[in-house]
């Protein structure tokens, strides 16, 4: 845990997905105490018109074709302070390493109970007995 989904424009540079994934993983390790080697990521590249954001922006944030949408599914229970620090570190890291504007880094957290994971073998590794 966690499971990361990264959605970006098909025209983005080829190394962008790897860089974004590395930044997200490093932030999760540093801020949210995610275990080493716990790096499960799904990257999807989209054609024109397949990532839709409000043309006028939303909540004072405007978007470009560089928009990267990151969805993190993880165990429930982390504080608002941890989440806030995670968002900031991811946005800052992606901006620094790719040149993408911080406003083009959209992050969504999905919190689930520990028993909602199976890492293989049909087992519920995180569930209590």
ABEGO torsion letter per residue (X at the ends): OBBBBBBBBAABBAAAAAAAAAAAAAAAAAAAGBBBGBBBBBBBBBBBGABBBBAAEBGGBBBBAABBBBBBBBBBGBBAAAAAAAAAAAAAAAAAAAGBBAAABBBBBBBBBAAABBAEGGBBAABBX
